[in-house]
Amino acid sequence: MKTANLNKEISRLKDSDDSNTTKIERVFKALLSGWQGHRFNAERQLHDHCLHTTISSIEKKYHITVQRKWIKVSGFQGHPTSVKYYWIDKADINRFLSKSASGH
């Protein structure tokens, strides 16, 4: 995505409510706001049923790295299950937002 288009996209995302955004935009906006979570959080909070695919799309579209690590959560009938936990580092968020604001 070219810088000019990226700046417009960031401005649009900041000004929009969640009813006017796509799933990818909604999750990206949440991540830029400091949201962290796994697939079950994303389903409840962001209405995203395939978080891993959305994360991949965000990384490709916005050229930003989404951090991830494996964690254990309580699954079906309380049995532990492994899921990926996703977030964007604050330094990366700040760098991304300042880069998009300056037009670089």
N, C-alpha and C positions, 0 to 999 in steps of 0.2 A: 504494500500500500504506500503510495507516494505521500510525502510529508504534508502537503497541502490537504490532501484527502483525509489523512490521519487527524490533522487539526480539526477539520470539520466534523469528523466522526466523534472525536472526544467531546467537542462542544455539544453535539447533538445528544450524546449519551448522558452528559452531565445534566442537561436541561429536560430530558424526557422522563416520564414516569414509566414504570415497568409494563403498563398495558400497551405501550407503543413500541416496545422493543422485541427483537427476536430472542430466542433462547440463548444464542451465543452472546449477544449484546448484554442480556440480563446477567449472565454468569460473569462476564468480563467486568461489568460495572460493579458487581458485588466483590470480585477479587480486588479491583482497584480501590474499593472502599475498605479493604482490610479483612474481608470475609475469608475464613479458612474452613475446610470441611472435607467430608468424604461423600460417597455416592448416596448414602442414606440421608445425610443432612441436606444434600442438594435436592433430593427428591421432595423432602418435606418443605424446605425453605425457599427453593428456587424453581421448583416444578421441573427439574431436569432428571430424566430417567436414564440417561446415558452420559454421565459426567465425563468419563474418560474420553469419549469422542468429542465432546464440547471443548474440553481442555486442549486436545490436539488441534481443533479448529482455531481456537484462540491463539495458540502459539504460531500457527501458520499465518493467520490473518494479520495479527498485530506485531509479529516479530518480537515477542517477549517470552521469557522463560517462566513457566509455572513450576514451582518447586513441588516435590512429591516425596512421600515416604510411606512405607507399609506400616499399618497399625492393626491391632486386634480390637474388634468390637463384638458386642453380644449379638449373635445371629439368631436363627430359627431355634426355638425352644431353649434359648439362653446359651447355646453352643457358640464358642468363639469362632469368629471368621475374620480373615484378613482382607483389608481394603486399603486402597491408596488414599492418603490424606493430601490435599492440595492447598497451596497458598502462593502468593507472590511476595517476595521479600520487600520490606518497606523501602529499602534503598533502591530496589528496582522499580517500585511504584513511583517514587520521587523522581528518579532519573527519566522514566518513561513520560511522566506528566510534564516535567520541565523541558524535555526534548520536544514534545509535541507542542507545548506552549510557545517555544522559541522558534518553531518552524524548521528545525533541523531533522 
